[in-house]
Amino acid sequence: MSDKVTYKDLDKALIDWAPRFNLIRKEWPGASVEEVLSILKIVEEEAKEKKEEDKSPMGFKDQKGT
C-alpha cells in the first residue's frame, strides 16, 4: 500500500466516514475533530469486542438457533 494519499482516497474516506462522524457530532456537538476520532475509535473497538463475544465457538449456533 502506498503512503501517498490521493484526492480520490480522501473523497472516498469522507463519503464513507461522514455518517459516523455526523452521528458523533450530533450527540456531542462541541467535540473537536480529534475528540470525534477518539470516540469513533472507542466505539469501533467496543463493537469489535462485542462481535467477537457473540461469535459461536467453532461456528456452531446455540440451542436457540441464533
C-alpha positions as CSV (number, residue, x, y, z in Angstrom):
1,M,0.0,0.0,0.0
2,S,1.3,3.4,-1.0
3,D,2.0,6.1,1.7
4,K,0.7,8.7,-0.8
5,V,-3.0,9.7,-0.3
6,T,-4.8,10.8,-3.4
7,Y,-7.8,13.1,-3.7
8,K,-9.8,10.1,-4.7
9,D,-8.8,8.3,-1.5
10,L,-9.7,11.4,0.6
11,D,-13.1,11.8,-1.2
12,K,-13.9,8.1,-0.6
13,A,-12.9,8.4,3.0
14,L,-15.1,11.5,3.6
15,I,-18.1,9.8,2.0
16,D,-17.5,6.6,4.0
17,W,-17.0,8.3,7.3
18,A,-19.4,11.2,7.1
19,P,-22.4,9.3,8.6
20,R,-20.4,8.1,11.6
21,F,-18.7,11.4,12.1
22,N,-22.1,13.3,11.9
23,L,-23.7,10.8,14.4
24,I,-20.9,11.6,16.9
25,R,-21.2,15.3,16.3
26,K,-25.0,15.2,16.8
27,E,-24.5,13.6,20.3
28,W,-21.5,15.8,21.2
29,P,-21.9,19.0,19.2
30,G,-18.9,20.7,20.8
31,A,-16.5,17.9,20.1
32,S,-13.4,18.7,18.2
33,V,-12.3,16.6,15.2
34,E,-9.7,14.9,17.3
35,E,-12.3,14.1,20.0
36,V,-14.7,12.7,17.4
37,L,-12.0,10.5,16.0
38,S,-11.1,9.3,19.6
39,I,-14.8,8.5,20.2
40,L,-15.1,6.7,16.9
41,K,-12.1,4.6,17.7
42,I,-13.5,3.6,21.1
43,V,-16.9,2.7,19.6
44,E,-15.3,0.6,16.9
45,E,-13.2,-1.2,19.4
46,E,-16.2,-1.9,21.6
47,A,-18.2,-3.1,18.6
48,K,-15.4,-5.4,17.5
49,E,-15.2,-6.9,21.1
50,K,-19.0,-7.4,21.1
51,K,-18.9,-9.1,17.8
52,E,-16.2,-11.5,19.0
53,E,-18.2,-12.2,22.2
54,D,-21.3,-13.0,20.1
55,K,-19.5,-15.5,17.9
56,S,-20.4,-19.1,18.5
57,P,-17.5,-21.4,19.3
58,M,-16.3,-23.4,16.3
59,G,-19.0,-21.8,14.2
60,F,-21.9,-23.7,15.9
61,K,-25.1,-22.0,16.7
62,D,-26.5,-22.2,20.2
63,Q,-29.6,-24.3,21.1
64,K,-31.9,-21.4,20.4
65,G,-30.8,-21.2,16.8
66,T,-29.3,-17.8,17.0
